[in-house]
Amino acid sequence: MVDDELRDPVPRTPRDEVRRRLIAAASRVFEARGYADSRLEDIARAAGFTKGAVYSNFGSKQELFGAVLGAGSEDELSAVRSGTAGADDPSSAADEAARLVARRIVDESARGQLGLEFAAQAARDERIRSVLAALRREQRAAAARSVAEVAERTGARPAVDPEVAALILHCLSNGLSNDHLVDPESVGPEQVQQALATAIRLLLGPTPSD
């Protein structure tokens, strides 16, 4: 029998992989049960880890949920940046960005519902509020950078500072997501996309040739 001391040690899962698996599992559990009824034990088990892995990587249920929302935001921003990279005029960039964001609002309504639940609980829970506030600041900063990049590339003259444009678009997309959840017949894919495209065009402003 091979001596136990000579056996190869079981390789430890890299920390980035642990976080990725926990976020993926948490997304599934949160969407199935909602934030309030989701337990860290179930999330850890779904990811193939112990509850201790959650605390060592995220510290709390609030931080894990914030990471889930953050990952979704990063995916959306990446898709928008990639989709608008080839646009050489503000109108084309606005249309493509609106199409991509509208599709995510409509197709990923479960994530929007979770965000709404989290925001509602933030009014009564300081820990949730601190996580959500930091996440939304990051989202607005990333959106501001994207607005500035598109304006510079297309030669647009933004109607307002990129930070203000980002705040307007951030609040508009959240509001559209909420209204689509409540009244999908009146606030459907076409209405969501049209509202976003109109706002983005106005915020980007004209090009020097206009």
C-alpha positions as a Markdown table, in Angstrom:
| # | Residue | x | y | z |
|---|---|---|---|---|
| 1 | Met | 0.0 | 0.0 | 0.0 |
| 2 | Val | 1.3 | 3.4 | -0.9 |
| 3 | Asp | 2.3 | 5.4 | 2.1 |
| 4 | Asp | -0.1 | 8.3 | 2.7 |
| 5 | Glu | 2.8 | 10.7 | 2.9 |
| 6 | Leu | 3.8 | 9.8 | -0.6 |
| 7 | Arg | 0.4 | 10.5 | -2.2 |
| 8 | Asp | 0.1 | 13.6 | -4.3 |
| 9 | Pro | -1.7 | 16.4 | -2.4 |
| 10 | Val | -5.2 | 17.2 | -3.6 |
| 11 | Pro | -4.8 | 20.4 | -5.6 |
| 12 | Arg | -6.6 | 23.4 | -4.1 |
| 13 | Thr | -9.1 | 25.2 | -6.2 |
| 14 | Pro | -7.8 | 28.6 | -7.3 |
| 15 | Arg | -9.4 | 31.5 | -5.5 |
| 16 | Asp | -10.7 | 33.1 | -8.7 |
| 17 | Glu | -12.4 | 29.8 | -9.7 |
| 18 | Val | -14.0 | 29.5 | -6.2 |
| 19 | Arg | -15.4 | 33.0 | -6.5 |
| 20 | Arg | -16.7 | 32.3 | -10.1 |
| 21 | Arg | -18.4 | 29.2 | -9.0 |
| 22 | Leu | -19.9 | 30.8 | -5.9 |
| 23 | Ile | -21.3 | 33.7 | -8.0 |
| 24 | Ala | -22.7 | 31.4 | -10.6 |
| 25 | Ala | -24.4 | 29.2 | -8.0 |
| 26 | Ala | -25.6 | 32.2 | -6.0 |
| 27 | Ser | -27.2 | 33.7 | -9.2 |
| 28 | Arg | -29.2 | 30.5 | -9.7 |
| 29 | Val | -30.3 | 30.2 | -6.1 |
| 30 | Phe | -31.2 | 33.9 | -5.7 |
| 31 | Glu | -33.2 | 33.8 | -9.0 |
| 32 | Ala | -35.1 | 30.7 | -7.9 |
| 33 | Arg | -35.8 | 31.7 | -4.3 |
| 34 | Gly | -35.3 | 35.5 | -4.1 |
| 35 | Tyr | -32.8 | 37.3 | -1.9 |
| 36 | Ala | -34.6 | 36.9 | 1.5 |
| 37 | Asp | -35.3 | 33.2 | 1.2 |
| 38 | Ser | -31.9 | 32.2 | -0.1 |
| 39 | Arg | -29.5 | 30.5 | 2.3 |
| 40 | Leu | -25.7 | 30.6 | 2.1 |
| 41 | Glu | -25.6 | 26.9 | 3.0 |
| 42 | Asp | -27.6 | 26.1 | -0.2 |
| 43 | Ile | -25.5 | 28.4 | -2.3 |
| 44 | Ala | -22.2 | 26.8 | -1.1 |
| 45 | Arg | -23.6 | 23.3 | -1.6 |
| 46 | Ala | -24.7 | 24.2 | -5.2 |
| 47 | Ala | -21.2 | 25.4 | -5.9 |
| 48 | Gly | -19.5 | 22.4 | -4.4 |
| 49 | Phe | -18.0 | 24.1 | -1.4 |
| 50 | Thr | -18.7 | 24.6 | 2.3 |
| 51 | Lys | -20.3 | 27.7 | 3.9 |
| 52 | Gly | -16.9 | 28.8 | 5.0 |
| 53 | Ala | -15.9 | 29.3 | 1.4 |
| 54 | Val | -18.6 | 32.0 | 1.1 |
| 55 | Tyr | -17.4 | 33.9 | 4.1 |
| 56 | Ser | -13.8 | 33.7 | 3.2 |
| 57 | Asn | -14.5 | 35.1 | -0.3 |
| 58 | Phe | -17.3 | 37.5 | 0.3 |
| 59 | Gly | -17.8 | 38.0 | 4.0 |
| 60 | Ser | -21.6 | 38.1 | 4.0 |
| 61 | Lys | -24.8 | 37.3 | 2.1 |
| 62 | Gln | -25.1 | 41.0 | 1.2 |
| 63 | Glu | -21.6 | 41.1 | -0.3 |
| 64 | Leu | -22.2 | 37.9 | -2.3 |
| 65 | Phe | -25.4 | 39.3 | -3.7 |
| 66 | Gly | -23.7 | 42.5 | -4.6 |
| 67 | Ala | -21.1 | 40.4 | -6.5 |
| 68 | Val | -23.9 | 38.7 | -8.4 |
| 69 | Leu | -25.4 | 42.0 | -9.5 |
| 70 | Gly | -21.9 | 43.4 | -10.2 |
| 71 | Ala | -21.1 | 40.4 | -12.5 |
| 72 | Gly | -24.3 | 41.0 | -14.4 |
| 73 | Ser | -23.4 | 44.7 | -14.8 |
| 74 | Glu | -19.9 | 43.9 | -16.1 |
| 75 | Asp | -21.3 | 41.5 | -18.6 |
| 76 | Glu | -23.8 | 44.1 | -19.9 |
| 77 | Leu | -21.2 | 46.8 | -20.1 |
| 78 | Ser | -18.8 | 44.5 | -22.0 |
| 79 | Ala | -21.6 | 43.6 | -24.4 |
| 80 | Val | -22.4 | 47.2 | -25.0 |
| 81 | Arg | -18.8 | 48.2 | -25.5 |
| 82 | Ser | -18.2 | 45.4 | -27.9 |
| 83 | Gly | -21.4 | 46.1 | -29.8 |
| 84 | Thr | -20.8 | 49.8 | -30.2 |
| 85 | Ala | -17.1 | 49.5 | -31.0 |
| 86 | Gly | -17.7 | 49.6 | -34.8 |
| 87 | Ala | -20.2 | 52.5 | -34.7 |
| 88 | Asp | -18.7 | 55.6 | -36.4 |
| 89 | Asp | -21.6 | 58.0 | -35.6 |
| 90 | Pro | -23.5 | 58.8 | -32.5 |
| 91 | Ser | -26.9 | 57.6 | -33.9 |
| 92 | Ser | -25.6 | 54.2 | -34.7 |
| 93 | Ala | -23.9 | 53.8 | -31.4 |
| 94 | Ala | -27.1 | 54.9 | -29.6 |
| 95 | Asp | -29.2 | 52.4 | -31.5 |
| 96 | Glu | -26.9 | 49.5 | -30.8 |
| 97 | Ala | -26.4 | 50.3 | -27.1 |
| 98 | Ala | -30.2 | 50.7 | -26.7 |
| 99 | Arg | -30.8 | 47.4 | -28.4 |
| 100 | Leu | -28.4 | 45.5 | -26.2 |
| 101 | Val | -29.5 | 47.0 | -22.9 |
| 102 | Ala | -33.2 | 46.6 | -23.8 |
| 103 | Arg | -32.6 | 42.9 | -24.6 |
| 104 | Arg | -31.0 | 42.3 | -21.2 |
| 105 | Ile | -33.8 | 44.2 | -19.4 |
| 106 | Val | -36.5 | 42.1 | -21.2 |
| 107 | Asp | -34.7 | 38.7 | -21.3 |
| 108 | Glu | -33.3 | 38.8 | -17.8 |
| 109 | Ser | -36.3 | 40.0 | -15.9 |
| 110 | Ala | -35.5 | 37.7 | -13.0 |
| 111 | Arg | -32.3 | 39.6 | -12.4 |
| 112 | Gly | -34.2 | 42.9 | -12.5 |
| 113 | Gln | -36.6 | 41.5 | -10.0 |
| 114 | Leu | -33.7 | 40.6 | -7.7 |
| 115 | Gly | -32.3 | 44.1 | -8.0 |
| 116 | Leu | -35.6 | 45.6 | -7.1 |
| 117 | Glu | -35.9 | 43.4 | -4.1 |
| 118 | Phe | -32.4 | 44.3 | -3.0 |
| 119 | Ala | -33.0 | 48.0 | -3.4 |
| 120 | Ala | -36.2 | 47.8 | -1.4 |
| 121 | Gln | -34.4 | 46.1 | 1.5 |
| 122 | Ala | -31.6 | 48.7 | 1.3 |
| 123 | Ala | -34.0 | 51.2 | 2.8 |
| 124 | Arg | -34.1 | 49.2 | 6.0 |
| 125 | Asp | -30.7 | 47.5 | 6.2 |
| 126 | Glu | -27.5 | 49.6 | 6.4 |
| 127 | Arg | -25.3 | 46.7 | 5.3 |
| 128 | Ile | -27.3 | 46.2 | 2.1 |
| 129 | Arg | -27.4 | 49.9 | 1.5 |
| 130 | Ser | -23.6 | 50.2 | 1.7 |
| 131 | Val | -23.1 | 47.3 | -0.7 |
| 132 | Leu | -25.7 | 48.6 | -3.2 |
| 133 | Ala | -24.4 | 52.2 | -3.0 |
| 134 | Ala | -20.9 | 51.2 | -3.8 |
| 135 | Leu | -22.1 | 49.0 | -6.7 |
| 136 | Arg | -24.2 | 51.7 | -8.2 |
| 137 | Arg | -21.3 | 54.2 | -8.0 |
| 138 | Glu | -19.2 | 51.8 | -9.9 |
| 139 | Gln | -21.9 | 51.2 | -12.5 |
| 140 | Arg | -22.4 | 55.0 | -13.1 |
| 141 | Ala | -18.6 | 55.5 | -13.3 |
| 142 | Ala | -18.3 | 52.8 | -15.9 |
| 143 | Ala | -21.2 | 54.2 | -17.9 |
| 144 | Ala | -19.6 | 57.6 | -17.8 |
| 145 | Arg | -16.4 | 56.3 | -19.2 |
| 146 | Ser | -18.4 | 54.5 | -22.0 |
| 147 | Val | -20.2 | 57.8 | -22.9 |
| 148 | Ala | -17.0 | 59.7 | -23.1 |
| 149 | Glu | -15.3 | 57.0 | -25.2 |
| 150 | Val | -18.2 | 56.9 | -27.7 |
| 151 | Ala | -18.3 | 60.7 | -27.9 |
| 152 | Glu | -14.6 | 60.9 | -28.6 |
| 153 | Arg | -14.7 | 58.1 | -31.2 |
| 154 | Thr | -17.7 | 59.4 | -33.1 |
| 155 | Gly | -17.0 | 63.1 | -32.7 |
| 156 | Ala | -20.2 | 63.8 | -30.8 |
| 157 | Arg | -20.7 | 66.8 | -28.6 |
| 158 | Pro | -22.4 | 65.5 | -25.4 |
| 159 | Ala | -25.3 | 67.7 | -24.2 |
| 160 | Val | -24.1 | 67.2 | -20.6 |
| 161 | Asp | -21.0 | 65.9 | -18.8 |
| 162 | Pro | -20.5 | 62.2 | -19.1 |
| 163 | Glu | -21.1 | 61.7 | -15.3 |
| 164 | Val | -24.5 | 63.4 | -15.6 |
| 165 | Ala | -25.3 | 61.4 | -18.8 |
| 166 | Ala | -24.4 | 58.2 | -16.9 |
| 167 | Leu | -26.7 | 59.1 | -14.0 |
| 168 | Ile | -29.6 | 59.8 | -16.3 |
| 169 | Leu | -29.1 | 56.5 | -18.3 |
| 170 | His | -28.6 | 54.6 | -15.1 |
| 171 | Cys | -31.8 | 55.8 | -13.5 |
| 172 | Leu | -33.7 | 55.4 | -16.8 |
| 173 | Ser | -32.6 | 51.8 | -17.3 |
| 174 | Asn | -33.5 | 50.9 | -13.7 |
| 175 | Gly | -36.9 | 52.6 | -14.1 |
| 176 | Leu | -37.6 | 50.8 | -17.4 |
| 177 | Ser | -36.6 | 47.5 | -15.8 |
| 178 | Asn | -39.0 | 48.1 | -12.9 |
| 179 | Asp | -41.9 | 49.1 | -15.2 |
| 180 | His | -41.3 | 46.2 | -17.5 |
| 181 | Leu | -41.6 | 43.9 | -14.5 |
| 182 | Val | -44.9 | 45.5 | -13.4 |
| 183 | Asp | -46.5 | 46.1 | -16.8 |
| 184 | Pro | -44.7 | 44.1 | -19.6 |
| 185 | Glu | -47.6 | 44.6 | -22.0 |
| 186 | Ser | -47.3 | 48.4 | -22.0 |
| 187 | Val | -43.5 | 48.5 | -21.4 |
| 188 | Gly | -42.3 | 45.9 | -23.8 |
| 189 | Pro | -39.1 | 45.4 | -25.8 |
| 190 | Glu | -40.0 | 48.0 | -28.4 |
| 191 | Gln | -40.9 | 50.7 | -25.9 |
| 192 | Val | -37.8 | 50.0 | -23.7 |
| 193 | Gln | -35.5 | 50.1 | -26.7 |
| 194 | Gln | -37.1 | 53.3 | -28.1 |
| 195 | Ala | -36.9 | 55.1 | -24.8 |
| 196 | Leu | -33.2 | 54.2 | -24.3 |
| 197 | Ala | -32.3 | 55.1 | -27.9 |
| 198 | Thr | -34.0 | 58.5 | -27.7 |
| 199 | Ala | -32.2 | 59.3 | -24.4 |
| 200 | Ile | -28.8 | 58.2 | -25.6 |
| 201 | Arg | -29.1 | 60.2 | -28.8 |
| 202 | Leu | -30.1 | 63.3 | -27.0 |
| 203 | Leu | -27.3 | 62.9 | -24.4 |
| 204 | Leu | -24.6 | 62.2 | -26.9 |
| 205 | Gly | -25.6 | 65.3 | -28.9 |
| 206 | Pro | -24.7 | 66.2 | -32.4 |
| 207 | Thr | -21.5 | 65.7 | -34.3 |
| 208 | Pro | -19.5 | 68.8 | -35.4 |
| 209 | Ser | -20.8 | 68.3 | -39.0 |
| 210 | Asp | -24.4 | 68.6 | -37.8 |
